[in-house]
Amino acid sequence: MGRRRRLLERILSGRSDANIPFEQTRTLLKSLGFEERIVGSHHIFARRDIPRRPDLQPTREAKLKPYQVKQLRELLVEYGLDKE
């Protein structure tokens, strides 16, 4: 199983929302077809066929904030990206 797939499964499981690495998540979203725009410390991801835009901001420990992981999980499931 690849690194991206393992990360995707960790995000979808909901068991370690406070422990999701920011840089790996950026790479995962880019591999799923998202384009990244950076505004200050916010990394905004967009994809033409998805109206919602995940807005991620790393913590000092280079992790995602738990509420951002929850929002990302909901988006991945809603648009069927959890199967990729």
Secondary structure, 3 states (H helix, E strand, C coil): CCHHHHHHHHHHHCCCHHHCEHHHHHHHHHHCCCEEEEECCEEEEEECCECCCCEECCCCCCECCHHHHHHHHHHHHHCCHHHC
